[in-house]
């Protein structure tokens, strides 16, 4: 899952940078309709990137809890699937 999130994050970042380039090109060419469309796409990608950041933060919290439980000698079955 971690690798999937990383790949997804890189894909969204790449698309976001492309949107920025397209917005720039559209503004240079006074193509405001295209600029608005690209800005809308950029906003969507930013929301997706924020969701990924929240998932990573939640995963980090969960891993802290799991590691603390391991230190206390508590075994959890699903841990092996997370790593």
C-alpha positions as CSV (number, residue, x, y, z in Angstrom):
1,X,0.0,0.0,0.0
2,X,2.8,2.4,0.8
3,X,4.4,1.9,-2.6
4,X,1.0,2.5,-4.2
5,X,0.5,5.8,-2.3
6,X,4.0,6.9,-3.3
7,X,3.4,6.1,-7.0
8,X,0.0,7.9,-6.8
9,X,1.6,10.9,-5.1
10,X,4.3,11.2,-7.8
11,X,1.7,10.8,-10.5
12,X,-0.5,13.6,-9.0
13,X,2.6,15.9,-8.6
14,X,3.6,15.3,-12.2
15,X,0.1,16.2,-13.4
16,X,0.0,19.2,-11.1
17,X,3.2,20.6,-12.6
18,X,1.9,20.0,-16.1
19,X,-1.3,21.9,-15.2
20,X,0.8,24.8,-14.0
21,X,2.7,24.8,-17.3
22,X,-0.6,24.7,-19.2
23,X,-2.0,27.6,-17.1
24,X,1.0,29.6,-17.9
25,X,0.8,28.9,-21.6
26,X,-2.9,29.7,-21.6
27,X,-2.4,33.0,-19.9
28,X,0.4,34.0,-22.2
29,X,-1.9,33.3,-25.2
30,X,-4.9,35.0,-23.5
31,X,-6.8,31.8,-23.6
32,X,-8.7,32.4,-20.3
33,X,-11.2,29.6,-20.8
34,X,-8.4,27.0,-21.0
35,X,-6.7,28.6,-18.0
36,X,-9.9,28.2,-15.9
37,X,-10.2,24.6,-16.9
38,X,-6.5,23.9,-16.0
39,X,-6.9,25.7,-12.7
40,X,-9.9,23.6,-11.9
41,X,-7.9,20.4,-12.6
42,X,-5.0,21.8,-10.5
43,X,-7.4,22.3,-7.6
44,X,-8.6,18.7,-7.9
45,X,-5.0,17.4,-7.9
46,X,-4.2,19.5,-4.9
47,X,-7.1,18.0,-3.0
48,X,-5.9,14.5,-3.9
49,X,-2.4,15.3,-2.7
50,X,-3.8,16.6,0.6
51,X,-5.8,13.3,0.9
52,X,-2.5,11.4,0.4
53,X,-0.8,13.5,3.1
54,X,-3.6,12.7,5.5
55,X,-3.3,9.0,4.8
56,X,0.4,9.1,5.4
57,X,-0.1,10.9,8.7
58,X,-2.7,8.4,9.8
59,X,-0.5,5.5,8.8
60,X,2.4,7.0,10.8
61,X,0.2,7.3,13.8
62,X,-1.0,3.7,13.4
63,X,2.6,2.4,13.1
64,X,3.5,4.3,16.3
65,X,0.7,2.6,18.1
66,X,1.6,-0.8,16.7
67,X,5.3,-0.3,17.7
68,X,4.3,0.7,21.2
69,X,2.1,-2.4,21.5
70,X,5.0,-4.6,20.3
71,X,7.3,-3.0,22.9
72,X,4.7,-4.1,25.5
73,X,4.6,-7.6,24.2
74,X,1.2,-7.4,22.5
75,X,1.1,-9.2,19.2
76,X,-1.1,-8.0,16.4
77,X,-2.0,-10.3,13.4
78,X,-2.5,-7.6,10.8
79,X,0.9,-6.0,11.4
80,X,2.7,-8.2,8.9
81,X,0.3,-7.0,6.2
82,X,1.0,-3.3,6.8
83,X,4.8,-3.6,6.4
